């Protein structure tokens, strides 16, 4: 699968929520290079100016909320009733961004980490992550080479 570089308002990132034991899907607008540079510059500026990790984390939450455009229908509920971020749905919750900020900071920090901190990984050729890609070696016992 190739990376689609067309801008979108409905990119998806899935986060495993340990509290509910379910997968939460956030929709977000495309993050561009300028967004990454602005983000990293702001984090460095905050850390050098204040060294206050709480302030940095609040910035990270606000930052990801600027990019999140919604969540999947089965992601959240309130008092046992599902809520939606889609204004076209009957269970639309108008204050969904504020709700996420107040109640789901852990999920927002994780989404921010995925989209702005640990966006990619360097994968070595023989890494277990490459075993099914066709680029790595197949799993199985190692063959011993003869000592000469």
C-alpha positions, 0 to 999 in steps of 0.5 A: 500500500502506498502513502496517499499524499492528497490532503484529507479531513478524514485520515484515520489513526487507531488507538488502543484504549486500555480503559475500555479495551477497545480501539478508538478511531480518531479522524484528523486532517492531513499533517504537513511538513510545516505542521511538524516543524511548527510543533517541534519548534514550539515544544523546544521553545516551551521546554527551554523557556519553562522546563514545565512538562505540564505546560508542554503536555497541555500544548500537545493536547491543544495541538492534536485537537487542532487536527482531530476532525472527529471520531468513529461512531463506536468510540465513545459513550456518555452515561451508556449512550453513544455519542457522535462527533458528526453533526448529521447524526442524532447522537451528535454531542456538540461539545465533543472536543471539550469532552475529549480534552477534559476526559480523554487526555491520555488518548489525545497524548497518544494520538499526538505522539503517533502523529507528531512524535513517533511518526515513522520507524527505521526498520532494519531488513531482518526486523520482525516487522519486515518478515511479511513484507517481502523485503525481509527474510522468511521466518524459520530456523537459522542455518548453521554455517560450517566453520572452516 
